[in-house]
Amino acid sequence: MHMEPQHPTAAVLLCEVVVMEILSWVPAKPLTRLKLVCKSWNSIISDPHFVKLHLHRSPKNNILLFTRTKPLTLDEEKKWGLVFSSVESFIQNPSSTLDAQENRYSLHVQDWVVGSCNGLVCVAHILDHPNNDICDIWLRLLNPLTGFISENSPCLRVNMHNAFGFGYDESSDSYKVLVIIWDSSGTVTTQVYSFGGSSWKRINSFPAFPFSSEDNGHFIGGTLNWLALRNPHGADYDWDAVILDMLMLVSFDLKSDTSKQIPLPKGIDEIPGEEPTLGVWGNSLYLLHDYKNTHFIAWQMKEFGDENSWTQLLKISFQHLGVERLFPGFIFENGNVFMLRGKHRFEEVFYDRRDNSVKRVKILSNTRYVNAFDYVESLVQPC
C-alpha cells in the first residue's frame, strides 16, 4: 500500500499542536524559562490562546499569597510585601513561611493589595489627604511570576471611607476593579474601572457598605461579594449596636455592573458576637461566625447564587478548640481546614474537620499584619 508523503507545512503544524499540548501541562514557572529554548516555543508560550489553555489546566487553590508588614520602628514607615507559599507549607509552619526570604515581592509603602485573580495581583496606590478626609487612588496589575506591570488606572479621588474588589469579567475578557465609596451623608456609590480603559464608570446606587474596609470583595462566579450593613456609618460603627436586620450579603456582577442581595443562611437567627467573615475556596462561598461566644460555625453555599444551597458545615465549641475567644479567619483544603484567630494577637488555631484535630500555633513571625489570598501562578499579561 502506497502512502502519500505528508506535506511539510502540515507536519510542522502537527508538531506545534503536540508541543502546545505537552507544554500546557507544565507549571508556569518552568515555562518562563522554556520560552528561551527556541523562537517557536517562545511563540507558542506567548500566544494568548495558549495562556488561557494553560491557566485552565493549572492546579487551583494550592498556593497562598500573603500580604504582610514588618513591625514599625520609630524611624520606619510601614512596608508591605507579598509572600507566596504552598497551603501545606503554611499549615505546617506559618512563622517560617511568613519570614522566608525566597518567594517574596516588595511593594511601595502606600500600596494596598486589593485582590488576586488568575495569577494577577491588583494593587492600589493610595495617597491620603487627611486634612480634607479624601484620598487619591491609582490601581495597577502585577504578575509576580512574569514581572508584568500594567499602566496605572486614571486617578480616582474619593472619600477616605471606601472598600475594594477585584475580579475577571469573562464576557468581555477584562479585569475590573470596584471601589465602594461612603460619604458623610450616608450615600453609598461605586466606581468601576476596566484595566486598559481610559476612565472610571460611576454606578449611582449600592445597597450597603462593607462593614470592614480591610475585607476586600470575594471573587466567585464572575461576581464580587461582601458582608455589609444597611444604613451604613462608614468605618465608624459599633458592632454591639448592630442588629440582624442590618446585616446583609451583597453581590456585584462584573458583567452587568449591577448588585443584588443574597440572603444569609436561614439558620442564622441572631447577630454573632464578633464580626463574621466571608471566604471563597474552589467554587463555594463560605460564611464563618461565632455563636454566643461559645461555638464556631461555618456555612457553605454549595451552588453559588442558590440561597437554598446554604449548608452548615460544622459547629464546634470553643472548649474543644481550646480557646476562650475566637475570630473567623481563612479557609483551606476545600473547606476542610479552618484557620481561626485566637484570643491573643499572634495565636492561630487550625481546625481540620476531616479528623476533628486542633492545632494551636503561636506565629512568631517578624510581621505586624497579615492577610491571605488564593493565588495561582500563571502567564496572564492583559493588554
N, C-alpha and C positions, 0 to 999 in steps of 0.2 A: 504494500500500500504506500503510495507516494504522498508525502506531506509537503504542502507549500511552505516555504521559509517564511518566518514571521517578519513583518515589516519592522525595520529598526525603530521607527517612532513609537509603534505600539509596544515594543519590548521595553523602551525607556519609560513609557507611561506606566506599564505594569510594574516595573521595578520601583518607581516612585510611590505607587499605591501601596506596595508591600512595605517599603521603608516607612511611609507615613503611618501605616497600621502598627508596625512594631514600635516606632518612636512614641506613639500616642499613649503607650502604657508605661513609658519611662518617667520616673519622678521629675518634677520641674527643675530642681537644682542641677542634676546632671545634664539636662537638656541645654541649659545656658552655656555649658562647655562644649557640648556636641555640635553647637552651631558653628564652631571653629573648625570642624573636621574638613568640610568642603563647602563650596558655594551651593550645591544642590541641597545639602542638608540644612544649611542656613536659610535657604529659600523656603523649604518645607516647614521648618520650625517657626519661621516668622509669619507664615501665612495665617490670616485671621480665621479661616475655616479650621486649620489645624489647632490653633489656640483654643477655639471653642470646643473642639472634639477632645482635646487633652484635658481641659477643665472639667468636662462632663465625666471623664473617666478617672479623674483624680480622687483619691480617698478623702472623704469629708469627716469633719469632727474629730480629727486625731492630732491637731496642732492647736495650741492656745497662743494668743497674743496678749501680753500683759503690758499695761502702761504703769509706770512706776515713777516716783520721785524719791530722791535722797533726802534724809533729814536736813533741815536748814541750819546753817550756822549764822552767826551774826553778820558776816560779810559775804554771804552767799545767797543768790536768788534761787527760786525753785527751778529745778531742771528735770524735764520729762525725758523718759527713754522708753523704747519698745524692747521687750524681751520675748523671744519665741521659744516654745517648749512643747514637747510631746505631752499629751494628757498623762500618760503613765509616769513620766519623769517627775512631773509636778506633784502628782498624788504621793509618790514615794518620798520625795524630799523637796518640799516647796521652798525652803530657805535657800538651799543651794541653787535651785533653779532661778530664783529671782536675782541672785547675786552673780550668776555665771557671766563671764566676760565674753564668751562667744555668743553668737546668735543675738546680737544686740544692735539697736539702731537709735541714734540720738536725735532728739527734737529740740526745737527752739524753746526758750524759757516761756514764751507766751503762746505756745501751741497747745491745743486740746484735741485729743483723739475722739472723733465723732462716731466712728464705726469701722467695720471691716466687712468686705463683701467680694467674693471671687478673687481673693488674693490682693485686692486693693485696700489701702488704708486711707480713710478720709480724715484730713487734719484741718482744724480751724485755727487760724492765727488771729488772736483777739487782742485788740488794743483798747484798754479801758480809759474812759474819761469820767472818773468817779465824781468829780465836781458837778457834772451835768447828768449823772445817772444814765449815761449812754455808753455804747462801745461800737467800734468799727470791727467788722469781721471779714476776713478773706479765707477762702477754702481752697484746698488743693488735694490731689490724689497722689499717693505714693504706691509703688510696687517695690517693697523692700528687697525682693529677690532679684529683680532685673535692674534696679536702680532708677526706674522710670519715675519722673516727677512731672505732673501736669502743670499747666499755667494756672495762676491764681484766678479764682472767680472774681467778678466785679465786687467792689467793696459794698457791704451792706451795713448801714448804720441803724442800730436798733436800741431799744431799752435794754438795760443790763439783766432784766429777768427774762431769760429765754432758754429754750431746750432744743436739742438737735436730733436728727435722724438721717441715716444714710442707707441707700439700697439700690437695687438694679431693676429697671423697667424693661422687661423682655420685649414688650410690644414695640418699643422704639429703639431697642438695643442701646439704652443710655443709662448712665449712672446719675442719680439725683440725690440732692441733699435738701432736707426740710428744716427750716428754723421756725419754731413756735415762739411767739412774742406776746408777752403780757404787759399792758401799760397800766398806769396808775388809776385809770377809770374803770379797770376791771375787764376791758375788752381784750379778747384773745384773737390774734390774726396769725397767718402763716405766710412765709415766703419760700418759694421753691426754685431751686436752680438745677438745671441740667448741664452737666460738665461738657464743655465745648461750646456752650451757648454764650450769648453776649449780654444777657440781662436776667434779672430775677423776676419771677411771676408772683404776684400777690394773690393770696386766697383770703377772702374777707372774713370768713367765719370758721371757727373751730370750737367744738362743743365744750372743751375743758382744758385746763392747764396741767401738765405733768407735775406731780407733787414733789418730784426730786429733779432739779435741773441737771444733776450729775448722772441721771439714769437716761442714757441715750435710747432712742427708739429701737425696738427689737424687730429685725427684718425677717419676714417669713411670707412665702407665697405672694411676692410682689407687693407687700404692704409693710408699713411701719406701725409699731404698736407701743402704746404707753399706758400705764396706770395713771389716772388723772383725777382731779377734783372739780366738781361743779362749783360755781360761784367762787372762782379762784381768788387767792390773795397773793399771787406770785410766790416768791420763796418764803414769804413771811406768813406762816400758818402754824397753828398749834395742833399737833396730831391728836392730842387729848380731846380737842373740841370737834374733831371730825366725826360725822355720823355716817352710817352705812349708805344712806341715800345720796351722799355727796361723792362716793367712790364709784368710778366707772373705768371701763377699759375702752380706749379709743383706738381705732384702726384707720390708717390713712392709705388709700390706694394710689400707688405711684403711676398707674396707667391713666386713671380718670382724674387724678388730683382732687379726690373727694374723700371725706371722712365719714365714719359711722361708728356707732356704739356697739360693742359686743357685750352681751350680758355676762355677768360674773357667774360662777358656778352656783346652782340653786342651793347647795348645801352651806353656803356662807350666810349665816343669819345674824352676825354681829361683827362690829368693826374689830380687826385684830389689835392686840395691844401695841405692837410695833408696826412700822410701815411695811406692807407686803412688797414682794418683788416679782417681776416677770422674768422669764427666761425662755430661750429657744434652744432646742437640741434636735438635730435632724429636721423632720417635718412637723414637729409638735411644739405647741406653745405650753408653757408651764406657769403656774401661779403658786408662789410659796408664801406662807404666812404662819404666824404663831396662833395658838388658840388658848385664850385665857392665861397667857404667860405660863402655861404648863405643858403644852404639846406643840410639835411642829407638824404642819400639814402641807402636802404637796398635791396639786391638781394638775392633770394633763388634759389638754384639748387634743384628742387623738386625730380628729379631722378638722384642720384649721378652718374657721368660719362657721362651723356647725356647733351652735351653742349646746345642742343635746349630746355632744360627744365629750363634754367635760367629765372626767373620771377622777375620783380621789385615789391617788396612787398610794399614799401612806399617811398614817397618823401615828406619831411616835412621841413618847413622853420625854420631857427634858431630863427626867430622872434616869431614863435608860441611856440618854446621850451623855449623862454626867455633867450637866451644866445647869446653872440657875437661871440664866437669861440667854436668849438666842436671837440672832438676826439672820434672816434668809440671805443666802449668798449665791453660789453658782451651781450649775448642773453639768455633770459629765456622764460619759459612758451610757448614752442612750437612755438617760433618765434613771439610771440605776445608782449613781453616786452623787451625793449632795455635799457641797462644801458650805458650811454654816459658820457664821462669825460668833464666837463665844462672848462671854461677859467682858473679858479683858481685851485690850486693844489688839494684841498680837496672837490671840488664841483662835485657832481654826479647828473645826470639827468636821471630819469626813465620815459620812454615814453611807454604807453600802447596803442597799435593801435586798440584794441577792442573797447575802448570808447574814444579814442583820448585824453586821460588825460596825464598831465605832472606833475611830482613830482620832485622838486629840493631839494637835500639833501646836507647838509654840513657834511661830515664824520669827526667827531671829535675824531676818534679812535686814540689810542696811537700807531699808525702804520706809518711806513715810506714808505713801498712799499707793494702793494697788487697785486696778480694775482689769477685768478679763474679757476677751472677745474670742469667738470662734474664728479660726483663720485657716486658709488653705493656700499652699504655695501654688502659684500659677504664673503664666507668661502673659497675662492680660495687660495690655497697654492701650487704653482707649484713645481715640483721636481727640 
